[in-house]
Amino acid sequence: MGTQVGNGLDVTVKYIDDKTGNVASAKWNKLDKATQDQIRGGGRILSVIVPAGVLGRLHG
């Protein structure tokens, strides 16, 4: 999933915030690079919400 997330698609990720230990949710492209790298490296993505309009781009 880490290779798919961050390629410019408008997705929302739910992840565990390493600083607080709480579950957080945010648009991938709105997260700072450090947080994106933490999520990619730690495998702490709980879910990814993809708008219906971009599903074809994920498979294409």
C-alpha positions as CSV (number, residue, x, y, z in Angstrom):
1,M,0.0,0.0,0.0
2,G,2.8,2.4,0.7
3,T,3.8,2.5,-2.9
4,Q,0.2,3.3,-4.0
5,V,-0.5,6.0,-1.4
6,G,1.0,9.3,-2.2
7,N,0.9,9.1,-6.0
8,G,-1.4,12.2,-6.2
9,L,-4.7,10.4,-5.6
10,D,-7.2,12.0,-3.4
11,V,-7.4,9.4,-0.6
12,T,-8.1,9.6,3.1
13,V,-6.0,7.5,5.4
14,K,-6.8,6.4,9.0
15,Y,-3.6,5.7,11.0
16,I,-2.2,5.6,14.5
17,D,-0.4,8.8,15.4
18,D,3.0,7.9,16.8
19,K,3.1,11.1,18.9
20,T,-0.2,10.6,20.7
21,G,-1.1,6.9,20.1
22,N,-4.5,8.0,19.0
23,V,-6.2,7.0,15.7
24,A,-6.1,9.9,13.3
25,S,-7.7,10.5,9.9
26,A,-6.5,12.9,7.2
27,K,-6.2,13.4,3.4
28,W,-2.9,11.8,2.4
29,N,-1.8,14.9,0.4
30,K,-2.5,17.2,3.4
31,L,-0.1,15.2,5.7
32,D,3.5,16.6,6.1
33,K,6.3,14.5,4.6
34,A,7.5,13.4,8.0
35,T,4.1,11.9,8.9
36,Q,3.8,10.3,5.5
37,D,7.2,8.7,5.9
38,Q,6.3,7.5,9.4
39,I,3.1,5.9,8.1
40,R,4.9,4.2,5.2
41,G,7.8,3.0,7.4
42,G,5.7,1.8,10.3
43,G,2.8,0.1,8.5
44,R,0.4,1.9,10.8
45,I,-2.3,2.5,8.2
46,L,-5.6,1.2,9.5
47,S,-7.7,2.0,6.4
48,V,-7.7,4.0,3.2
49,I,-10.8,5.6,1.9
50,V,-10.8,6.1,-1.9
51,P,-13.5,8.2,-3.6
52,A,-15.4,6.3,-6.3
53,G,-14.1,8.5,-9.0
54,V,-10.5,7.5,-8.6
55,L,-10.9,3.7,-8.3
56,G,-10.3,3.2,-12.0
57,R,-6.9,5.0,-11.7
58,L,-5.8,2.6,-9.0
59,H,-6.4,-0.4,-11.3
60,G,-5.2,1.4,-14.4
